[in-house]
Amino acid sequence: MNYALGHWVAGSDDGQVLYNAINGKEIASASSKGLDFGMMLEYGRSKGGNTLRKLTFHERGRMLKALAIHLNAKKEDFYKISWATGATRVDSWVDIDGGIGNLFAYASLRRQFPNDTFCLEGDVAKLSKNGTFIGHHICVPKEGIAIHINAFNFPVWGMLEKIAVNLLAGVPALVKPATVTCFLTEAVVREIIASKILPEGALQLICGSANGILDHVISQDIVTFTGSASTGKMLKSHPRILEEAVPFNMEADSLNCCVLGADVNPNMAEFDLFIKEVQREITTKAGQKCTAVRRIMVPENLIEDVQIALGKRLASTTIGDPNVEGVRMGALASFTQLEEVKSKVLELSKTQEIIYGSLNKVDTIGADTERGAFFSPILFFNKDPFKNTDCHNLEPFGPVSTLMPYKTTEDAIMLAKMGKGSLVCSIITANDKIAKEFVLGSASMHGRILILNNDCAKESTGHGSPMPMLTHGGPGRAGGGEEMGGKRGVFHYLQRTAIQGSPTTLSNITNVYQYGAKQIEKDIHPFRKHFEELEIGETVVSHKHTVSEADISNFANVSGDNFYAHMDATSLEGTIFTQRVAHGYFVLSKAAGLFVDPKKGPVMLNYGLEECRFTKPVYPGMTIGVRLTVKEKVDTEKKNEEDIAKGIVKWLVDVYDETNETVAIATILTMVKKLNQN
C-alpha cells in the first residue's frame, strides 16, 4: 500500500507481484495506480513543510529521537519481514539497526544548531572600512519536498538515512523505495505513521511505480537517487529537473576496491584483516551493496597466498535460509536480480577467469535453489588488469569480485582510479607512509577511504559502512553527490542566503550580536539575570585597571609562564615588543576580574572559551577596561527531572585600552540557570 495525502491507499490488483527471495512464494502486489503525484508533492510542501518549518532545530531533533526510540522497540518485527528480502540477521542489522542509528545520530546533531528555525553559516564578512556595513550567511529550510528514490538493497537504511537529514532541516519527504523490497519499507512507514510522532504531511510513501513524478517538481524541491548509474543519469537529465534547476543528488553503484599494502606479509595481523574484510564485503547482503568490494588489489608476490586464504573463507560461508542456524549468506533480492548478475558474470568471463565459485551451482542449507534467488560467491582472477579492463567497467551487483596483482603503490593507485569514481576504497597496511601515498594519490576519485590496520581494527566499522557524520557519495561513476555528512548534510536542504546591512540590523535578524552593533546598558548586572531575562546585545562596561610590572611578575609566579618577552627586557631586540609585555592570559584573567559579579546568582559556572585573540601588546602603565556583551543564547535540555533547567550564554569580551582600541577579544561561555525550572 501507499501512504498519500494522509491516508493509506491500495493500488490496483494488477500491480507488480512481490516474491519471497528465499522460497519464491508470492507476498503481495505493489501498485501506485490512481495516485496523483502532483497533489502528493503539493500536500507535502504545504501540509508537512509548513509545520516542520515552524519547529526549531532542537524540536525537530527531539522528534527524530522519539521516532528512533519507537522504531527501535519494534525492530524485531522488521527483522521477521526482512528475511523475505533474502537477508540474514547480520544483513538485517546493517539495514534496520543502521537506519535507526542514523535517526539517533541526527537527533543528537541538533545540539550543533541553534534552538531556532534557522541557522547561520560561516563568519561575518566586514564589508566596509569602519565596520558599519557587514555581511553574513543565513540558512532557512527550503519550501519544497525531498523526493527520495531508493534502491532495493537497503529498504530501511536507504529511507531512514535520508529522511533523518531532511526532517532535521525542516523539509518533508516523499519516499519511493524499490518495488521489489518495498514491503519492508512499508512496514516501517506504517509504524512511523501510527506513532504520530511526525506531523502530518512530513512523510509519504509510494510502493509502486513513480513514473511521472518528476514532471511535478519545483525549484524548492530536492531529489535524491540511489541505484544504477544509468537510471540516475536518465532521471538527472529530466527536462523538469533542468528547467527548475532542482538539486539532484545521485549515489550510484560503483566499482569499489580493497588494496593490500605492499608492506604486508602473510604472517602479519593486517593480512588476516584483509582476508576477513574482503570476504565480508563479498558476502554481506549477498554482495548487493553499493559499497561492496568489486576489485581486490594485491602485491603480485602475494596473489597465491591471498587466493588460497580467501578461497578458504569463502568456502566456509554457508548459504541458505537465514532462519537456519549457521547460515551466513542468504539470497539475492529477486530472480530478476539473479539473472542480471549471471549475465554480467558471463561478460566478465570473456576477459578473466573464475577461480572460485560456480555460475550455475550453489549448495544451500534449508532452502530450495530452484525456488530461491541463491547465487554462489564468484571470485575472478585478472592477471593483467591494465590490459583487461572489463573489471573496471562492468559491475555484477551480487557476491562477485575480481582479484588482481600490482607491482608498486603507484600501480595500485592507478588501478583504483580506473574505476572512474567510487563511493569507497580501503587499504590495509601497517605502513603509514604507504597509507599517505595511497590516500593522496587516489582521494580525487573516491568519496571515502578506509585505512585499516591492527591499531584500529577492533573498533573499525569496516569498508562497507557509511557513517552518519561523514559524507557518503563519490565522484564520477559514483554519481558526484553527497549524502549524510553530519551537519554539512543538513545544509543540502537549507537555502543559504547572504544578508547585508548594519551590525545592529543583522544582530536583530540573526539573534547573534555582531561586533559594532548598538549595545544595551541596564542598571542590573547581567550576571544577576536568569537565562530567559538576558537580551542579545545587553552590555556591562567594567571599571578600569592600570597594568603594572608587579602584575606581570606576579602572574608569571602564579602561572609558571616565564617566557622571555614577559620577564627579560634585555632580550627584546629583534621582536615586535618595546618593553616587557603583559601575558595575554593575564589580560584575559584580569578582564574576568573586572567584569564578573562575584555574588551568588543565576550564573552557575564558566563553561569554556572560544575565538580568543590578543590584538595589541599591553605594557606596564597602560589602562584596560572591558565591555561584556550578551552575544548568543544557546538553549539546553534537562537530562532528567532532577536536572537544573539552564542554558549556555556566549559573551563577547572586548578588552580595550585608554585609547579605546581593542587589545584582546574573546567569546566566553557561561552556564546560566533558567527562571522557569519546569
N, C-alpha and C positions, 0 to 999 in steps of 0.2 A: 504494500500500500504506500501511497504518497501522502505527505503532510503538506497541505497547501491552504493558504488563506484562513488558517486557524482551525482546519478540520482534517481528519483522516479521510482520504479519498481513494477508493479502489479503482484500478484501471479496468480495461475490458478483459473478457475471458480469453481472448486470442493473443495475449501478450507473450513475451519470451518465457519459455519454460525453464525453471531453475532446477538443477540436479545436485544431489549429494555427491561430492567428489570422491568419497570413499566407496560407496556401494552402488552409485548410479541411480538411486531412487529419486523420483520426482519430489521436489519440496514444495514448489509453488510456481506461480507465473507472475511476471512483472510487466506492467504496462503503465504508460503515462497518458494514454488516450483520454481526451476530454479536458486535460489541464490547460489553463490559459496562462502561458508563461509570462506574458506581458503584465497581466494582473498580479501574478505572484511576485514579480520583481517590484512592482509599484507598492504592493502591500508591505513587503519587507522594508522598503525605503521609508514609507510614511508611518506605518504602524510600529514596526520594530525599531527603526532608526531614530524616530522622534523620541521614543522612550529612552533608548540607550544613550543618546547624546546629552540628555538631561542628568544622567548619572555621572558622578565623578570617577576618576581612575580607581580610587580606593573602593568605591561602591561596586564598580564592575569587577574588581579583583576579588572582593569578598563573595560576589556572585559566582565566580569561577571556582572558588574554594568550596563553596557549598555544593556546587554541581559535582566536583571531583569526589567529595566525601560520599555523596549519594550514589554515584556510579560505582565507586569502589565497593560499596556494600552489596551491589548487585552483580559483581563481575563473575561470580561462579555461574550465574545464568547465561552470561555471554560465552563463557568457556564451552558450555554444552552445545551451543549453537555453532560456535567457531569450528568445532570438529567437522562439521559438514562441508567446510571450505577446504578440507584436506590438511588442516593444521594440527600439529602435535601440541602438547601442553606448553612446551617451550616456545613454539611458534606463536601460540595464542598469547603467551605472556608478553612477548615483544609487541604484539599488536594491541592488546587490550590494556595491560598494565602500563605499557609505554604511552598509550594515548591518554590515559587518566593521569599519568605522571606529568604530561605536558600541561594539563589543566592546573595541577598543583604548582608547577613551576611558574606559569604566567600569573597565577593568583598571587604568588609571593613577589612577583615583579612590580606589583602595584606600589610598593614602598619606594621605588625609584622614580615615581611620578608624584606630582602634587595632588592633594585632595581637592582637585578641581576638574572641570570638564575639559580643560585644555592644558597644554604644557608649553614650555619654552625649549628651544634648542640652541646650543652654542653660546658664545659670548656676545656681549654688547659690542656693537661697532660704533666707534666715535667718528662722526661724520662732519664735525666742524672744529675749528681751531679752539674755541672757548668752551666746547662741550655742551652747548645749548641745543644741539641737534644731533640725535643719536639714532641708531637702528638696532633691531633685534629680529629674531625669527619666532613667530608664534605658530603652534601646530594645533589644529582643530580636527575633529572627526570628519571624514568625507561624508557627504549626504546621500551616498548611494548604498549599494548592497554588494557583498562579496559573494561571487559565484565560484564555488569550488567543484571542479570536475576531477574526480579522483580515479585512481587505478584499482584493479581488483585485488592486488596482493596485500593491502592493509586496509580493510574495510572499517576498522575502528580508529587506528592511529592516523590514517590518512585524513579522516574527518576532524578528530579532536585536536591534532597538532595545528590545524589551520584555524578552526573557529576559536580556539583559545586566544589567538593573536588578534583576530578582528573584533572579538567581543570586548577584549580589554581596551581596544582603541575606541570602542563605541559605535561599531559598524555591524549591522545584521548580516546573516549569511543564508544562502541557499546552497544546499549540498546535493551534488549529483554523483553518487558512488557508481562504480562499475556494476552493471546489472547482474553479472554472474555471481557476485557475492553480496549483493545489496540486502539480502535477508538478514545478515548480521548487522549491517549499518542500521537497518530499520529497527531492529530490536533495541539498539542503544538509543536511537532517537525517540522511541516510544517511552523509554524511561526518562529521558530528558524532558519531554513534553509533560508526562504525568507528574513529574516532580514540581512543576510550576515555578521553578527557580528562575528560568529565563523569562523576560517579558514577552508577551505575545507578539509574533512577527519577527522575533530575533533569530529564529531558525525555521527553515522549511526544507523539505526533502522531496527529491524526485528519484523514484526507483527504476522507472522505465527509461525510454529514450528521451533525450533532451534536445533532439534536433530542432533547430529553430530558435532556441532560447537566446542566442547571441544577437538575433535580429532586434531585440528589445533593450539592449544595454545602452546606458548613457555615460557621459564623461565622468560622473561621480562614482560609477561602479568600479569594482576591481575583479578581474577574472584570474583564477589560478588553475593551472592544469598539471596533473601528474600522469604520466603514461609514456607512450611511444613518441619518439621524436617526429615521426611522420604525421601522426594525428595532431600533435602540438603545433607543428608548422602550419597545418591547414587551418586550425582554429585561430592561430595568431594572425593570419592574413585575412580573416573575415572582414568584409567591407565595413561593417558597423564598428568593429574594433578600431579600424584605421580612421574612419570618418570622425568618430567621437574621441579619438586619442585615449582609449580606455587602457589603463595599466593592465598588462598581461604578464603574469609570472608563470614561467614554464620550468618544470622539474622533470627532465626526461631520463629514461633509462640510458645507462652509459656503460662503456666497456672499462670498468674499474680494474685496477691491478693491485697485486701484492708482490713486494720485492724483498728477496732475501739479501741482506747486505753482504758485500764481498769479504767482510771480516769474520763471518760466522762459519763455524765448522760443526760437524755432527755431534761433537762432544759438549757443545755449549747449550745452555738453557734456552738461548734465543732460537736455536734450531728447532727444538721441540715446540716452542711458542709459535713458530712459523707454520709448522705442520698442523697444529691444532687450529690455528686461526683460519688457514685456508680450507681445511675440512669443514669447519663450522660454517664458513661463508658459502661453500658449495651446497650444503645440505639443509641449512636453516630455511624454513618456508619452501623447501624443495627447490631452492635456488631462485625463487620468484621474488627477488628483492631488487629494487633499483640500485642498491649499493653493493650487490653481490660481487665477489671476485670472479672476473671472467678471464683474466690473464695473470699467469703466475711466472714471475721472472726470477731466475736463479743463476748464480755463477756457474759457468759451463762445467767446472770441475765437480760440481755437486749435483748435477742433473740425476745421476743414477741413484744417489743417496736419497734425494727428495722423492723420486719416483717410487722407490721401494717403501719408504716411510709413509708417504701419502696414500699409496695403494693399500697398505695395511689398515690405516684409519678409515678409509672409505669402505673397505670390506667389513669393518666392524659396525658400520652404520646399518642397523636393521630397519627395513622398510615395511610399512603395512598400515593396519588400522591403528590410529593413535590411541584408541581406548585399550589396546592390548599392552600389557606390561612389557617393557623392554623396547618397544618401537621408538625409533629416534627420528624417522623421516616419514611424512605422510605422502599424500598425493598432490599432483598439480591441481589447480583450481577447477579445471574443466577438461573435457575431451578435446574441445577446440584448441585450448592451450597446448594439450599434449601433441596434437597433430602439427601445430606451428613449431614447437620445439624440435620435433623429429625432422621437419623439413629443413630447418636451419643446421641441424647436425649433419644432415646429408650434404648440404652445401659445403660446410667446413671440411668434411671428409675428403673433398677433392684436393685439398692442398696440405693436409696434415693427417696424422694417423691417430686412431683411438688406441690408447694404451691401458685404459681401464673402463669397464662397463660395456653394456650392450645396447644397441639401438632397439632391439626387438624383444629382449628378455629381461625380466626383473623378478627376483624372488621376494615374496611378501609373506608377512605373518598376519593371520587372522583376516585376510582380505582376498577378494577375487580380482585378479589382474584384468579380467575381461570386463568387469563392472566398474572398477575404479580407475581414475586417471593416474595410474602409477607409472613412474619412469625411473630407470636406473641412473645413478650418477655417471657422468661421462667425463673422462679426463683425456684430453688430446695432448700430443707432443708435436711441437713445431720446431724442427731443427734449424730453420733459417727464417726467423721472424722478420728480418729486414727485407727479405725477398718474398716470402709467402705471407701476404698481408691481410688475408681474409679475416684472421682472428682479431684484427684491429678495426674491422668494419662490420662484421656480422655478429649479432648477439642472439643466441638461443636463450629465451627467458625461462630458464629452468636450471637443474643441477649440472651445468656444463661449464668446464673451464679448460684453458689451454696452458700447458707447461712449456716454457721456452728458455733458452740459455742466453746469457750475456757475458761479455768479456770484461768490461770496465763499468764503473759507476756512471760514466758519461753515456755509455751504451744503454744502461738501464733507464737513464733519464730520457733518452731519445725514444726508446720503446714505449715508455709510459705516456709520452706526449703523442705517440702515434694513434692513441685512442681518440684524438681530436676533441678532447674536452670530457672530463669525467667528474662525477659527483665526489668521488673519494679515491684515494690510493693509500697504501700503507707500506712502510718499510720497516723491516725487523732487523735491527742492528745494535751492537753494543758499542759501536764507534761513533762518537758524536761528530767527528769531522766528516765522516761519510754521510751521516744524517743531514748535516748542514749543507753539504754539496748537493745532495739529492733534493732537499726541500727548496733551496734557492733555484735549482735548475728546473724543477718540474712544477712549482707552485702556480705559474701562469696558466696552466692547463687543468688545474684541479680546484674544486671547491673546498676540499678538506683533505688534510694529510695526517695520518696517524703514524707517529714514530713510536714503535713498541720495542721495549727491552725488558730485562728481568727486573729493573727498578720499579717500573710502573705496572707490570703485568697483573698483579693481584687485584688492582683497583681499576684497571683499564676497562672501558665499556666495549672495546673491540672495534674492528674495522667497519662493521655494518651498522653501527648505532649512531644516528644523528642525535645531537644533544640540544635541548630546548634553548639554551643560552648561546649556542653557536649557530652560525649560518649553515643552512642546508641548501645546496644548489651547486651549480658549476657552470663553467663557460662552454662555448661551442656545442658539441653534440649533447651535452647535459642540459641544455636549454637556455643558459645565460641568465637564469633567475636566482632569487634568494628566498628562502622561507625561514621562519623562526628567527634565530639570531638574537634572542633576548630583546632588549629594549629597542634595538635598531629595527627589528621585525615589525614592531608596533607602528613605527613611523611610515611603513608602506601603506597604512590605512588612514594616515592623517594628511591633511593638506598643510604644507609648510608655506607660510606667508610672511614676507618681510614687512615689518611695520617700522615707520619712521616718524619721528616727532621729538618733542621736548622731553627731557628726563622725567619731568613731573607727569606729563600725559602718559608716557609709557609705563611709569610706575603704577598709575591708577588703572591702566588697562591690564597689566600683567600680574598684579598683586605681588610684585617684587620691586623693592626700592632700587632705583637706578641712580648711580652716583651723579650728584649735581642737582637732583630734584629738590623741591621745596621740603623743608623739614618741619615737623610739628613739635613744638616745645610746650610742655604742660607742667603744672606745679608739682605733680606727684611723680616721683622717680619711677621709671618703667619697671624696675626690679620689685616694686611694691604691687604690681598688677598681675592678675591671672592671665592665662593664655588667651582667653576669649576677649579680654579687655584691651589688649595691646593692638595698636594700629600700625599698619605699614607706614614708615616714614617718621614714626614717633622718635624723638631725639632728646638726649640729655647731653648738655655741654658741661664738661667737668671743670673743676678748678685747675690751676696750673702748677707745674713743678720745674724748678731750675736745676739742671743736671750738674753735679759736681764730680771732681776727681775721686772723692771719697765714695760716691755712688758706684763708680766703675770698679774701684778696688774691692769694695765690699761684695759686689755681685760676683767678681772673679773668685773671691774666697768661698762664697756660698756654692757657686756652680762648679768650681774647678776649671773654668774656662779661662786659661791664661794666654790666649792667643796674642801674639806679639803686638798686633795693632791696638789692642786694648791696654797693654801693660808696659810696652817699651817704646818710649817716644824717640829713642835714638835709632830705631830700626825702620823708620817710615820713609826713608829715601827711596824713590822709585815707585811708591804706592800712590793711591789717589787721596790718601789722608794727609792732613797738615798737622795734626796733633793726635794725642790719644783719643780714640773714638769709643763711645759707649756701645756695649754689646747690644745687638739687635733684640735679643731676648730680654735684656734689661728694659729696653724701651717698651716692649710689649707687656712685660710684667708690671712696670710702673704704670702703664696705661690702665691695666686692670685695677691697680690700687686707686687710680684716680676716678674711674667710673663706677666701681662696684659700690652698691649699698650693702653694708655688712650685716644688717639686721635680718633675722629670720623672716622669710616671706615666701611667696609662691615659687621663686627660683630655687630649684632643688639641687642642681649641680651643673658644672661645666661639662659639656658633652663632647667638645672637640674644637678643632681649629682648621680652617680652610683658607686657601688663597692668601697666604701671608707674604707680604713684600716689604723690604726695607728700602725706601726710595731715596733717602738723603742721610748723610752722616750726621750723627748727633754728638757734638763736642761739649766738654765742660763749659758751663756758662750759658748754654742755650736753654730756653724755656719751652717746655712742651705741654700741650693740653690735648683733650680727647673729645671728639664728637661721636657718641654712641647712638646708632640708629637701628630701629627695627627694620631689617632687610626683607625677611621672609618668615612665614609661619608654616611649619610642617606638622600636620595633624598626625597623631599616632593612635593606635588602637590598644585597648586594655587587653592584657594577656588572659586575665580571668576576672571573676567578680571581685576578688580581694585586691586586685591591682589598683594603683592610683591612676586616675584619669589625668593625662598630661599631653603635652605637645613639645616639639622642638622649635625653638626660636633662633633664627640666624640673625646675628647683629653685625652691622658694618662698623668696624672700629677704625676711625680715621684719626691718626695721631699727627698733630701739626705743631710747627714751631712758632716763634714770636713774629715771624714774617707771614704767618698764615699759610705756609707751604707744607704740604704733607711730607712727613718723614717716614711714616710706616702706615700700612693699611692691611687690614685682615678681616676675615669673617670668623667670628666665634659662634659656637652653638651652645645654648643652654637648654636644660630640661625644665619646663615650667608647668606647674600644677594648673589644672583647669578649675574654674569656679564650679562648674557642674560635674559632680563626681558620679553621676548615673551612667 
